[in-house]
Amino acid sequence: MNTIGSRHRSLRDETVDELRRLILSGEVGPGERLSELSISQRLGVSRLPVREAFRRLEAEGLLVSIPRRGVRVAELDSNELATVREIRMALEVIAVNKTVERNDPTVMQALRDSLERGRSAAETDDRAALSALNEQFHELLAEGAGSHFLTETLRAVRNQAHHLVGGMSAAVGPSWDEHAAIIRATVEGDAELAAMLMRRHLTDRHANQGGATPV
């Protein structure tokens, strides 16, 4: 069995990432109670990194700690969704503007590289690659803004948005086309166009989000 405890990255980060994936994929459902023991056995790690993962994911709003009753996965709350979406849109636009303003050569080259990989993946209908590129897109823009706080906050808000609609699906084609247009405007230094495209992208994705669609 290839558990994360048998691999060689930071065990704490691996545990956080894997537990987050289980929640966002729906493999661990809303309202489900979690114990350090059961999760440590499932992931093949000790209870210490699981305890840290619980704290991290509680801070992200994916887990809820109940006194004397332990930890459970946060329930889906449609009343929170509109607010989370507004916060996310504001943060994504800030990230785009800051990325254009800073014009970090490393980030800009990474964005150009992702455009080329996305073109190839779209031509071959490589949906796994497109899904990875869609996620990388938001991470690169946050990195380009040059703020660790913004990067971490935006990642948490994005995960919360996915969780509130029940997880992530595989509808990656439309998202990548829209992401590619935002990337082109960003690397060309057109902050106004990039911000407008980002607002349109998030508005359209959310309007069509009866289920979960990666944005």
C-alpha positions in Angstrom: 0.0 0.0 0.0 1.5 3.4 -1.1 0.5 5.6 1.9 1.8 9.1 2.2 3.9 8.0 5.2 6.0 6.0 2.8 7.0 9.0 0.6 9.7 11.6 1.2 8.2 15.1 1.4 7.3 17.1 4.4 4.9 14.8 6.2 3.0 17.7 7.7 2.3 19.3 4.3 1.6 16.0 2.7 -0.9 15.2 5.4 -2.7 18.5 5.0 -2.8 18.2 1.2 -4.2 14.7 1.3 -6.8 15.4 3.9 -7.8 18.5 2.0 -8.1 16.5 -1.2 -10.3 13.9 0.6 -12.7 16.6 1.7 -12.8 18.5 -1.6 -13.3 15.3 -3.6 -16.2 14.3 -1.3 -14.4 11.1 -0.2 -14.8 12.5 3.3 -18.3 13.9 3.4 -19.8 17.0 5.0 -20.7 16.5 8.7 -18.5 13.3 8.9 -16.7 13.0 12.2 -12.9 12.5 12.1 -10.5 11.1 14.6 -6.8 11.4 14.7 -6.5 7.7 15.0 -8.7 6.8 12.0 -7.1 9.4 9.8 -3.6 8.5 10.8 -4.3 4.8 10.0 -5.9 5.8 6.7 -3.0 8.0 5.6 -0.2 5.8 7.1 1.2 8.6 9.3 1.5 9.2 13.0 -1.1 11.2 14.9 1.1 14.3 15.2 0.8 15.5 11.5 -2.9 14.6 11.6 -3.3 16.9 14.6 -1.6 19.7 12.7 -3.7 19.0 9.6 -6.8 19.3 11.6 -5.7 22.7 12.9 -4.8 23.9 9.4 -8.0 22.8 7.8 -10.1 24.2 10.6 -8.4 27.6 9.9 -9.4 27.2 6.3 -13.0 26.5 7.2 -13.1 22.9 6.0 -13.2 21.3 9.4 -15.0 22.3 12.6 -13.9 21.5 16.1 -16.7 20.7 18.6 -15.9 20.8 22.3 -16.0 17.3 23.8 -17.2 15.8 20.4 -14.1 16.1 18.3 -13.6 17.2 14.7 -16.0 17.0 11.8 -16.1 18.1 8.2 -17.8 21.5 7.8 -21.4 21.3 6.6 -22.3 22.8 3.3 -23.8 26.3 3.9 -25.4 28.0 0.9 -25.8 31.2 3.0 -22.0 31.6 3.1 -21.4 30.9 -0.6 -22.3 34.4 -1.9 -20.0 36.1 0.6 -17.1 33.6 -0.1 -17.5 34.3 -3.8 -17.4 38.1 -3.3 -14.2 37.8 -1.2 -12.7 35.4 -3.8 -13.4 37.7 -6.7 -11.8 40.7 -4.9 -8.7 38.7 -4.0 -8.3 37.2 -7.5 -8.5 40.7 -9.1 -5.9 42.0 -6.6 -3.7 39.1 -7.5 -4.0 39.9 -11.2 -3.3 43.6 -10.8 -0.3 42.9 -8.5 1.1 40.3 -10.9 1.0 42.7 -13.8 2.5 45.5 -11.7 5.4 43.5 -10.4 6.1 41.8 -13.7 8.2 39.1 -12.1 10.2 37.5 -14.9 10.1 34.0 -13.4 6.3 34.1 -12.9 5.7 35.6 -16.4 7.7 32.8 -18.0 5.8 30.2 -16.0 2.6 31.7 -17.2 3.8 31.6 -20.8 4.9 28.0 -20.3 1.5 27.1 -19.0 -0.1 28.6 -22.1 1.9 26.3 -24.3 1.2 23.3 -22.2 -2.5 24.2 -22.1 -2.5 24.5 -25.9 -1.0 21.0 -26.3 -3.3 19.5 -23.6 -6.4 21.0 -25.3 -5.4 19.6 -28.7 -5.2 16.1 -27.3 -8.1 16.5 -24.9 -5.8 15.7 -21.9 -8.3 16.5 -19.2 -5.9 15.6 -16.3 -3.3 18.0 -17.6 -5.9 20.8 -18.1 -7.2 20.3 -14.6 -3.7 20.6 -13.2 -3.1 23.7 -15.3 -6.3 25.2 -14.1 -5.2 24.8 -10.5 -1.7 26.1 -11.3 -3.1 29.2 -12.9 -4.5 30.6 -9.7 -1.4 29.6 -7.7 0.9 31.4 -10.3 -1.2 34.6 -10.1 -1.1 34.6 -6.3 2.7 34.0 -6.4 3.1 36.8 -8.9 1.5 39.2 -6.5 4.5 38.7 -4.2 2.5 38.3 -1.0 2.6 35.1 1.1 -0.5 36.3 3.0 -2.4 36.8 -0.2 -1.4 33.4 -1.5 -2.4 31.6 1.6 -5.7 33.5 2.1 -6.7 33.1 -1.6 -6.0 29.4 -1.5 -8.1 29.0 1.6 -11.0 31.0 0.1 -10.8 29.1 -3.2 -11.0 25.8 -1.3 -13.9 27.0 0.8 -15.7 28.0 -2.4 -15.2 24.5 -3.8 -16.3 22.9 -0.6 -19.5 25.0 -0.4 -20.7 23.7 -3.7 -19.9 20.1 -2.9 -16.4 19.7 -4.3 -14.7 19.9 -7.7 -15.8 18.3 -10.9 -14.0 17.5 -14.2 -15.5 20.3 -16.4 -12.1 21.7 -17.3 -12.4 22.8 -20.9 -14.3 26.1 -20.6 -12.2 27.1 -17.5 -8.9 26.6 -19.3 -10.1 28.7 -22.3 -11.0 31.5 -20.0 -7.8 31.1 -18.0 -5.7 31.3 -21.2 -7.3 34.6 -22.1 -6.5 36.0 -18.6 -2.9 34.8 -18.9 -2.4 36.4 -22.3 -3.6 39.8 -21.0 -1.4 39.4 -17.9 1.8 38.6 -19.7 1.1 41.5 -22.2 0.9 43.8 -19.2 -2.8 44.8 -19.7 -4.0 44.8 -16.1 -7.4 46.4 -16.9 -8.2 43.7 -19.4 -6.9 40.9 -17.2 -9.0 42.1 -14.3 -12.1 42.4 -16.4 -11.6 38.9 -17.8 -11.1 37.5 -14.3 -14.3 39.1 -13.1 -16.2 37.8 -16.1 -14.7 34.3 -15.7 -15.6 34.0 -12.0 -19.1 35.5 -12.6 -19.9 33.1 -15.4 -18.5 30.1 -13.7 -20.5 30.8 -10.5 -23.7 31.5 -12.5 -23.4 28.1 -14.1 -22.4 26.3 -10.9 -25.4 24.2 -10.1 -22.8 21.6 -9.2 -19.1 22.0 -8.7 -17.0 23.3 -11.6 -13.3 24.2 -11.3 -12.7 27.9 -11.5 
